[in-house]
Amino acid sequence: MIAADKEIKAGNIVSLNGAMFTLRDASAKKLAKMLENGENTGLELEDSAVFFAAPTPGFEAGRMSIGPTTSSRMAVFIPTLIKHGVRYFIGKGALPKDAVDAIVAGKAAYFQAFGGTGANYGSKVKSMELLLFPEFGPEAVYKVETSDFPIVISVDPNGGIFF
């Protein structure tokens, strides 16, 4: 679970601290299908955060990169993830209206990470653990623990929008 250093309100720039799961195209699709089929994923999704990203190898060497991917490609999975407890989404770029509507209806939030800052975000990762789908390499599901992770709030739980 993550915590923000300021109020979660659209337009605020905040720093996140805590754990988040990474998802990319292949892992998001497979995870959503498992959830829709009622399969046990082993993930604690209640009040969790998902970062649409694929970390590079190199965490142990202290030189990893973890930049955001385009969220509009992931939008189709957002309603299913909300239904299963995810409350915070982090990615790059605007979302289609139906994804924004799902976030607002689910009292969730969408944060935009800054593109081109993967090395900086990598320096904010304190630990990284592979959880699911190792066959997907960097697109597997990882749990990353972050500190002072800067983002801008684009959709807040009260329906505020800032793109």
C-alpha positions in Angstrom: 0.0 0.0 0.0 1.2 3.5 -0.8 1.0 6.8 1.0 1.2 10.2 -0.5 2.9 13.1 1.2 0.0 15.5 0.4 -3.7 15.3 -0.2 -4.8 13.2 -3.2 -6.4 15.9 -5.2 -6.2 16.4 -9.0 -3.4 18.7 -10.0 -1.2 18.1 -6.9 2.3 16.9 -7.3 3.0 14.4 -4.6 5.7 11.9 -3.6 4.5 8.3 -3.0 6.0 6.0 -0.5 5.3 2.3 -0.2 4.7 -0.8 -2.2 3.2 -1.0 -5.7 2.8 -3.8 -8.3 4.1 -3.4 -11.8 2.0 -4.4 -14.8 2.6 -4.2 -18.6 0.6 -5.4 -21.6 1.2 -9.2 -21.2 1.0 -9.4 -17.4 -2.0 -7.1 -17.2 -3.9 -9.2 -19.7 -3.0 -12.5 -18.0 -3.8 -11.1 -14.5 -7.1 -9.6 -15.5 -8.1 -12.9 -17.1 -7.2 -14.8 -13.9 -9.2 -12.4 -11.8 -12.2 -12.6 -14.1 -12.1 -16.4 -13.9 -11.9 -16.3 -10.1 -8.4 -17.8 -9.9 -6.2 -17.1 -6.9 -3.4 -14.8 -7.9 -1.7 -14.7 -4.5 -1.6 -10.9 -4.8 -3.0 -8.7 -2.0 -4.9 -6.2 -4.2 -7.1 -4.6 -1.6 -6.1 -0.8 -1.5 -3.1 -1.5 -3.6 -1.3 0.5 -6.3 -0.4 -0.6 -9.8 2.4 1.1 -11.8 2.2 0.5 -15.5 5.9 -0.1 -16.0 8.5 -2.8 -16.7 11.6 -2.5 -14.6 14.9 -3.2 -16.2 17.3 -5.8 -14.8 20.0 -4.4 -12.5 18.3 -3.8 -9.2 21.0 -5.7 -7.3 23.7 -3.7 -9.0 21.9 -0.4 -8.0 21.4 0.7 -11.6 17.9 -0.2 -12.5 15.4 1.9 -14.5 11.7 1.9 -14.2 9.8 4.3 -16.4 6.0 4.5 -17.0 4.3 3.1 -20.0 1.4 4.6 -21.9 -1.7 4.1 -19.7 -4.3 4.3 -22.5 -3.2 0.8 -23.6 -3.9 -0.5 -20.0 -7.2 1.2 -19.6 -9.2 -1.8 -20.6 -7.9 -3.6 -17.5 -8.7 -0.8 -15.0 -12.4 -1.8 -14.2 -11.4 -5.4 -13.4 -8.5 -4.3 -11.2 -10.7 -1.8 -9.3 -13.3 -4.6 -8.8 -10.6 -6.6 -7.1 -9.4 -3.9 -4.8 -6.8 -1.8 -6.7 -7.2 1.8 -5.8 -4.2 3.6 -7.3 -2.9 3.5 -10.9 0.3 5.1 -12.0 1.3 5.5 -15.7 2.0 7.9 -18.5 -0.5 10.0 -20.4 -4.2 10.6 -20.5 -6.8 7.9 -20.1 -9.9 7.4 -22.2 -13.2 8.6 -20.7 -14.5 5.1 -19.8 -11.4 4.4 -17.7 -11.7 7.8 -16.0 -15.3 7.1 -15.3 -14.4 3.7 -13.8 -11.8 5.3 -11.6 -14.2 8.0 -10.3 -17.0 5.4 -9.7 -14.6 3.1 -7.9 -13.2 6.0 -5.7 -9.8 5.2 -7.0 -7.1 7.6 -8.4 -4.8 7.9 -11.4 -1.4 9.4 -11.1 0.9 10.4 -14.0 4.5 9.6 -13.7 6.9 11.8 -15.6 8.1 10.3 -18.9 11.8 10.1 -19.6 12.7 9.7 -15.9 13.2 6.0 -15.6 16.6 6.2 -14.1 15.5 8.7 -11.5 12.5 6.5 -10.6 14.8 3.5 -10.4 16.8 5.3 -7.7 13.5 5.6 -5.7 13.0 1.8 -5.6 14.2 0.4 -2.3 13.3 -3.2 -3.0 12.0 -5.3 -5.9 10.5 -8.8 -5.8 9.3 -10.9 -8.7 5.7 -12.2 -7.9 4.1 -13.6 -11.1 4.7 -14.6 -14.7 8.6 -14.8 -14.8 8.2 -15.9 -18.4 7.4 -12.3 -19.3 10.8 -11.0 -18.2 10.6 -7.3 -17.4 6.8 -7.4 -18.1 6.3 -9.8 -15.2 4.5 -8.7 -12.1 6.9 -7.2 -9.6 6.4 -5.7 -6.1 8.5 -2.6 -5.8 8.9 -0.7 -2.6 9.4 3.0 -3.3 10.4 6.2 -1.4 9.9 9.8 -2.5 8.4 8.7 -5.8 7.2 12.0 -7.6 4.0 12.0 -9.6 1.1 14.3 -10.5 -2.5 13.4 -9.6 -4.6 13.3 -12.7 -7.9 11.7 -11.5 -8.7 11.9 -7.8 -11.3 9.8 -5.8 -13.7 12.7 -5.7 -13.9 13.1 -9.5 -11.3 15.9 -9.9 -9.5 15.6 -13.2 -6.2 17.2 -14.3 -4.6 16.3 -17.6 
